């Protein structure tokens, strides 16, 4: 059975140290932005498959292939819906599949960043590019809620199933209706967590002064190698865009 909650698993930061997770946060951010833009430049299926292949070495270095596979499986219904809607309105099967592949490539790029980067590092990245701290803080808190939300969903599903709730599997609408009992507990838990967060910020006098940074980051030759790889990917994409 396809479990939609699987999509959250790849977005949970892993504590395992890998070659990719040890990179400078800005390097990972550059790679993320590159593979967020590159799929948007091409709309043919060959290019989208090629972009997915170009991301495979990064998945290998970050050891996220299994988790990303589960996330893709969890989002397969949504990807299928995108392909179907494109085919209905455009009547081009290859273009429709390419749009599904494009969304999958964006999902992979986002999952690699989220799985290998601590939310604090992401906040430091935004601070490096001079984003106001209150915006950075809000963004980091939103990211930190992703794994918490995933665990809450799993716990609520387990609790509701123990009470006899069954998630329908014989139709999209029936399955959507069977998930309605999960909404109210999720809303209540989210409100409670927001209240706890606001109290914690007030106790720590958030916003009373300029923030200082505890960690400092250094560039290494490994960062240089990954940046060169991204430049090569850009060259391949641009050449294909203008010469094919």
C-alpha positions in Angstrom: 0.0 0.0 0.0 1.3 3.5 -0.9 1.6 5.6 2.3 1.5 9.4 1.6 3.3 10.1 4.9 6.4 8.5 3.4 7.1 11.8 1.5 8.1 13.4 4.8 10.8 10.8 5.6 13.4 12.2 3.1 12.9 15.7 4.5 14.0 14.7 8.0 17.6 15.7 8.8 19.8 12.7 9.3 22.4 12.5 12.1 24.6 10.2 10.0 27.9 12.0 9.0 28.5 11.6 5.3 30.9 13.3 2.7 28.0 15.5 1.6 26.8 16.5 5.0 30.3 17.7 5.9 30.3 20.3 3.1 30.1 24.0 3.7 26.4 24.9 4.1 26.8 27.5 1.2 28.1 24.7 -1.1 25.0 22.6 -0.4 22.8 25.7 -0.9 24.4 26.4 -4.3 23.9 22.8 -5.4 20.3 22.9 -4.2 19.6 26.1 -6.1 21.3 24.8 -9.2 19.2 21.6 -9.3 16.1 23.7 -8.5 16.6 25.9 -11.6 18.1 23.4 -14.1 15.0 21.2 -14.4 12.9 24.3 -15.1 15.0 25.2 -18.1 14.1 22.0 -20.1 10.7 20.5 -20.8 11.6 17.3 -22.6 11.8 13.9 -21.1 15.4 13.1 -22.1 16.6 16.2 -20.3 14.6 15.4 -17.2 15.9 11.9 -17.0 19.5 13.2 -17.6 19.0 15.7 -14.7 17.9 12.8 -12.5 21.0 10.8 -13.4 23.2 13.9 -12.7 21.8 14.0 -9.2 22.5 10.3 -8.5 26.2 10.9 -7.6 25.0 13.4 -5.0 22.5 11.0 -3.6 25.3 8.4 -3.4 27.6 10.8 -1.5 24.8 11.9 0.8 23.5 8.3 1.3 20.0 9.4 0.9 18.9 7.2 -2.1 16.8 4.9 0.1 15.0 7.7 1.9 14.4 9.6 -1.4 13.1 6.4 -2.9 10.5 6.1 -0.1 9.6 9.8 -0.5 9.1 9.3 -4.3 6.9 6.3 -3.6 4.9 8.2 -1.1 4.3 11.0 -3.6 3.6 8.7 -6.6 -0.1 9.4 -6.5 0.5 13.1 -6.8 3.1 12.6 -9.6 0.6 10.4 -11.4 -2.1 13.1 -11.0 0.3 15.7 -12.5 1.1 13.4 -15.5 -2.6 12.6 -16.0 -3.8 16.3 -15.9 -1.0 17.3 -18.3 -2.0 14.5 -20.7 -5.7 15.5 -20.6 -5.1 19.1 -21.4 -2.0 18.9 -23.7 -2.4 15.4 -25.3 1.3 14.8 -25.3 2.4 11.8 -23.3 6.2 12.5 -23.4 5.7 16.1 -22.3 3.3 14.9 -19.5 5.9 12.4 -18.2 8.6 15.1 -18.5 6.5 17.3 -16.2 6.2 14.5 -13.7 9.9 13.9 -13.9 10.6 17.6 -13.4 8.6 17.6 -10.2 10.4 14.5 -9.1 13.8 16.2 -9.8 12.7 19.2 -7.7 11.7 16.8 -4.9 15.0 15.0 -5.0 17.0 18.3 -4.9 15.0 19.5 -1.9 15.2 16.2 -0.1 19.0 16.0 -0.4 19.3 19.5 1.1 16.9 18.8 4.0 18.3 15.3 4.8 21.9 16.4 5.0 21.6 19.9 6.4 20.7 20.9 10.0 18.0 23.6 10.1 20.5 25.7 12.1 22.9 25.5 9.1 20.1 26.6 6.8 19.5 29.6 9.1 23.2 30.4 8.9 23.1 30.3 5.1 20.3 32.8 5.0 22.2 35.0 7.5 25.3 34.8 5.2 23.3 36.2 2.3 22.0 39.1 4.6 18.4 37.9 5.0 16.9 39.6 8.1 17.1 37.4 11.1 13.4 37.4 12.0 12.7 36.0 8.5 15.5 33.5 8.9 14.2 32.4 12.2 10.6 31.9 10.9 12.0 29.8 8.0 14.1 27.6 10.2 11.3 27.0 12.6 9.1 26.0 9.7 11.8 23.5 8.6 12.2 22.1 12.1 8.5 21.4 12.2 8.7 19.1 9.1 10.2 16.1 10.9 8.1 16.9 14.0 5.0 17.0 11.8 6.0 13.7 10.2 6.3 12.0 13.6 3.0 13.4 14.8 1.3 12.1 11.6 2.7 8.6 12.2 1.7 8.7 15.8 -1.9 9.9 15.1 -2.3 7.3 12.3 -1.1 4.5 14.7 -3.5 5.8 17.4 -6.5 6.0 15.1 -5.8 2.6 13.6 -5.7 1.1 17.1 -9.2 2.6 17.5 -10.4 0.8 14.4 -9.9 3.5 11.7 -9.1 2.1 8.3 -7.5 4.1 5.5 -9.3 3.3 2.2 -7.1 2.1 -0.7 -9.7 1.6 -3.4 -10.0 5.1 -4.7 -8.5 8.6 -4.4 -11.7 10.3 -3.0 -12.4 7.5 -0.5 -8.8 7.6 0.6 -9.0 11.4 1.1 -12.3 11.1 3.1 -10.7 8.4 5.3 -7.9 10.8 6.2 -10.3 13.5 7.6 -10.2 12.1 11.2 -6.5 12.9 11.2 -7.1 16.6 10.6 -8.5 17.7 14.0 -5.7 16.0 16.1 -3.1 17.6 13.8 -4.6 21.1 14.1 -4.8 20.8 17.9 -1.2 19.5 18.2 0.0 22.3 15.9 -1.7 25.0 18.0 -0.2 23.5 21.2 3.3 23.5 19.7 2.9 27.1 18.6 1.9 28.1 22.1 4.9 26.3 23.6 7.2 27.9 21.1 5.9 31.4 21.8 6.4 30.9 25.5 9.9 29.7 25.0 10.8 32.7 22.8 9.4 35.1 25.4 11.3 33.5 28.2 14.6 33.8 26.2 13.9 37.4 25.3 13.9 36.8 21.6 14.6 40.0 19.6 16.1 41.9 22.4 19.5 42.2 20.9 21.7 41.3 17.9 22.4 37.6 17.6 25.9 36.1 17.7 27.0 32.9 16.0 28.6 30.0 17.8 29.8 28.0 14.8 32.1 29.1 12.0 32.4 27.3 8.6 35.5 26.7 6.5 35.7 25.9 2.8 37.6 22.7 1.8 38.8 21.1 -1.5 35.8 18.8 -1.3 33.5 21.9 -1.6 35.6 23.0 -4.6 35.1 19.6 -6.3 31.3 19.7 -5.8 31.1 23.2 -7.1 33.1 22.2 -10.2 30.6 19.3 -10.7 27.7 21.7 -10.5 29.4 24.0 -13.1 29.7 21.0 -15.4 26.0 20.2 -15.0 25.2 23.8 -15.9 27.4 23.6 -19.0 25.7 20.4 -20.1 22.3 22.0 -19.6 23.1 25.3 -21.4 24.7 23.5 -24.3 21.7 21.3 -24.7 19.4 24.3 -24.4 21.0 26.2 -27.2 22.5 23.5 -29.5 19.9 20.7 -29.5 
